Amino acid sequence: MLTFFLIFHNLRKYFYRKPKLENTVLEMSERRIFEHPILDFDRGDEFYFDFEGEKVKAYEGETVASALYADGLRKFTESKKLERPRGFFCAIGKCSSCIMSVDGRPHVRTCVTQAEEGMEVKRHGSKPKFPEVDIGRGKERKEKKIEIAVIGGGPAGLMAAIVSARNGADVHLFDEGDDLGGQLVKQTHQFFGSHEEDAGTRGIEIGKELVEEARDVGVNIHTETKVLGYYEEKKITVEEEGRLTIYDTEGIVYAGGAIENYLSFENNDLPGVYGAGGVQTLMNEEGIVPGDKVLMVGSGNVGVIVSYQLLQAGVDVVEVIEALPEIGGYQVHASKIRRAGVPISTAHTIKKAIGEEKVEGAVVQKIDENWEPVEGTEREVECDVICLAVGLSPDTGFLRQADCEMEYIGELGGYVPLRTEDMMTTRRGIYVAGDAAGIEEATVAALEGKIAGAALFEDLREETEDTRKSKEEAKEGLVPVVLSMRRCADDWGLRPILLNHKKGDLRMSRISILPSSFTKGVNCG
Amino acid sequence: MTTVVCRCEDITEEDIVEAIEKGYDELEKLKRHLRLGMGPCQGKTCLPLARRILGRETGKSVEEMGDPTSRPPSQPVSFSLLASLEESEVDE
């Protein structure tokens, strides 16, 4: 197993240092990172926008939320009934905790809104007013016929779009952000997949390469767009450039990714309690540190990798706590943060966050084998950020709107769509790939995307040498495991839910594997 | 003491436990009674947590809890967009 891990030779020198890395330079007055051991933050021009009468500095390419965070703002809004202070949480436009009024328009998600010179940003508190400015009627609605819509521009969506476009399909890829690459764009660690071309490459690089390839093969890329819903006959509604467009599609690959899990503990909504992905976005994409002292909740791969990335960015990780009696993530990652002097406390949970307006500390507590807190073991941890790395859930609202049959599979993180080996859901012509199909990691997402893109092309047009090879190659890298067998409402009979594992994944041993000939036989029984 | 489950609609763990005691023991019922998952994030953050609480309080399996219906729009959208006209209806 260990042979799959690439040793981070070039980073070794940092392991033995105290958490504050010399190479990371923070400008004292703000939270922006100017020098980083791996990342190069290519900031655009400096400009100012207005926040409640004050001038706030921003750099071209920064979101409103990041610029405000860098300026020191922690309370982004006030909650609706309890009027509690709220900060951002997910930083990728999923949770809506960062909504503010921008140029008179209330309820704008500032984490996915680019800052612009002269913009007027205000917190609207618990009861936002009706728009104070005439925001017009919106441009006229359009309806367009397209062949394939790919929803989500992460590794799964990009791969699906690339494969179907290079075979000659008219492919449109929709993503909310201004940058494609999904969560890859914030992965500074090297991938150690068995997949030859990706091993040893950092996530950020893989992301860039995929985006370039997608452009080269003629994928129509729609960034900063919102896919609002699914309607009959494979129509989707999309908001782009202030216009509502209805795309009448022949086939869809849904690769909408995942949502970070939240955790219940006292004061869990205080500004300073952030999702691990949110912290990564802020730190590795926007170049802004989340705080000075971080308590990491969860020691799975995300928890330990983000802890290490925090150390790289010059942030002190005071402790990692884990509810399970053992560390969840790969030992190589855990060892790195341990060597940097970060304690990992297993069989521990968080009891409460301390603070009025923002996090000023936390109380952690031991738990016994029945997950019950042990009285008298409470202790305070000094921190200004509580980072939640407690898993992800597939974002499947779109698929449920499309009436795809779903099943709850704990191993995959929640409700996932039933699908074939070729990633087709129970709706003909609607495919799924990546975390939306079940929580895995980027390599699996890319391979699933490859399969989905090729299979959809075959469905709509014909099998080509390339689609056949793409599917074959991708399936070679995956080990499908049957987790459930269900009779579907359509007339195709039994349908297995396949969990795709990367070859060599540790967890495989825990689930029994059925021979692939078995899964093939039941697809259209 | 506040433990929030649904950030958008400000629903606490206490609210949910209380509602379950009153008999709102499925996710769809909790949604209709408390507006759980009906805010701008459309249940993306709270549903997994609510499922866990419901399981703990009632011993129900995930299948028994049900899954609330998902409807468009999946994301916040402005009224002006919804009020926009069809191309043919626009006066030149």
Contacts between the chains, C-beta under 8 A, distances in Angstrom:
chain1	res1	chain2	res2	distance
A	79	B	4	7.8
A	79	B	7	7.1
A	79	B	10	4.8
A	80	B	8	7.4
A	80	B	9	6.7
A	80	B	10	5.2
A	80	B	39	7.7
A	81	B	9	7.6
A	81	B	10	4.0
A	82	B	2	6.8
A	82	B	4	7.9
A	82	B	10	4.8
A	82	B	12	7.8
A	84	B	2	6.9
A	84	B	4	7.7
A	84	B	10	7.5
A	86	B	7	6.9
A	89	B	7	7.0
A	89	B	45	7.3
A	90	B	45	7.6
A	93	B	75	7.7
A	94	B	41	6.5
A	94	B	44	5.2
A	94	B	45	7.5
A	95	B	7	6.7
A	95	B	41	5.1
A	95	B	44	6.5
A	95	B	45	4.9
A	96	B	7	7.8
A	96	B	8	5.9
A	96	B	39	6.8
A	96	B	40	3.8
A	96	B	41	4.3
A	96	B	76	6.7
A	97	B	7	5.6
A	97	B	41	7.9
A	99	B	40	6.6
A	99	B	76	7.5
A	105	B	78	6.9
A	107	B	40	6.5
A	107	B	76	5.3
A	109	B	40	7.9
A	109	B	76	6.7
A	135	B	78	6.7
A	135	B	80	5.2
A	136	B	80	5.8
A	137	B	80	5.6
A	137	B	83	6.0
A	137	B	84	6.3
A	137	B	85	7.6
A	138	B	78	7.3
A	138	B	80	4.0
A	138	B	81	4.7
A	138	B	82	7.8
A	138	B	83	6.3
A	138	B	84	3.7
A	139	B	84	6.3
A	140	B	84	5.9
A	140	B	85	5.3
A	140	B	86	6.7
A	140	B	87	4.8
A	140	B	89	7.5
A	140	B	90	4.6
A	141	B	84	5.0
A	141	B	85	6.5
A	141	B	86	5.3
A	141	B	87	6.7
A	142	B	87	6.1
A	143	B	87	8.0
A	226	B	75	4.9
A	226	B	77	7.2
A	227	B	74	7.2
A	227	B	75	7.9
A	228	B	72	5.4
A	228	B	73	4.1
A	228	B	74	6.0
A	228	B	75	6.1
A	228	B	77	5.9
A	229	B	71	7.3
A	229	B	72	2.2
A	229	B	73	5.6
A	229	B	74	5.8
A	230	B	72	6.9
A	231	B	72	7.4
A	237	B	72	6.5
A	237	B	73	7.6
A	239	B	75	8.0
A	239	B	77	6.2
A	239	B	81	5.9
A	242	B	81	7.2
A	243	B	81	7.6
A	243	B	84	7.2
A	244	B	81	5.0
A	244	B	82	7.3
A	244	B	84	5.5
A	259	B	44	4.6
A	259	B	45	6.7
A	259	B	48	8.0
A	260	B	45	7.9
A	261	B	48	5.6
A	261	B	49	7.5
A	262	B	5	7.7
A	262	B	7	7.7
A	262	B	45	5.2
A	262	B	46	7.0
A	262	B	48	7.3
A	262	B	49	5.2
A	263	B	49	7.4
A	264	B	3	5.0
A	264	B	4	7.9
A	264	B	5	6.3
A	264	B	13	5.3
A	264	B	49	5.9
A	264	B	52	7.9
A	264	B	53	7.2
A	265	B	3	6.3
A	266	B	1	5.4
A	266	B	2	6.8
A	266	B	3	5.5
A	267	B	2	6.4
A	267	B	3	7.7
A	268	B	3	5.9
A	268	B	4	5.8
A	269	B	2	7.3
A	269	B	4	4.1
A	269	B	7	5.8
A	393	B	47	7.8
A	393	B	48	4.8
A	395	B	44	6.5
A	396	B	70	8.0
A	397	B	42	6.3
A	397	B	43	7.7
A	397	B	44	7.4
A	397	B	70	4.1
A	397	B	74	5.2
A	398	B	70	7.6
A	398	B	74	6.4
A	400	B	67	7.4
A	400	B	69	7.4
A	400	B	70	4.1
A	401	B	70	5.1
A	401	B	71	6.7
A	401	B	72	6.2
A	401	B	74	7.5
A	406	B	67	7.0
A	408	B	62	4.3
A	408	B	63	6.8
A	408	B	67	8.0
A	414	B	48	6.1
A	415	B	67	6.1
